[in-house]
Amino acid sequence: MEVSVLISAYKVAHLEAAIESALGQTYRDLEVLVVDDCPTDAVAVIAERYSGDQRVRYLRNESAPVGTAASHAHAIEEASGRVLGILNDDDWWEPTLVEQLLAALNRTSGAVVAFSDH
């Protein structure tokens, strides 16, 4: 995997749309790590819908909730991608976002961060 998409999930209202926007990227060499930081099983129920997609990995924080920063740290430890993208559980990406940000990184010598105007 070149890109690991990290989703710290506490709220579920838009989580499925967030996951779908990651999976719908035109850049296909990616994984999606859903880190469950919800004290209920609501995130697990949604993540289970993606259990057949090998690009999606579900991770549960041992003592949820631990907060966004700790959830991201958990995901970073588990990520296999060379590039990390953070997608909030209530946001979504346009289909070409990853492709465009990777292009910006690749054409800018020494760049280590790419960000979109959102």
Disulfide bonds with the S-S distance in Angstrom:
none
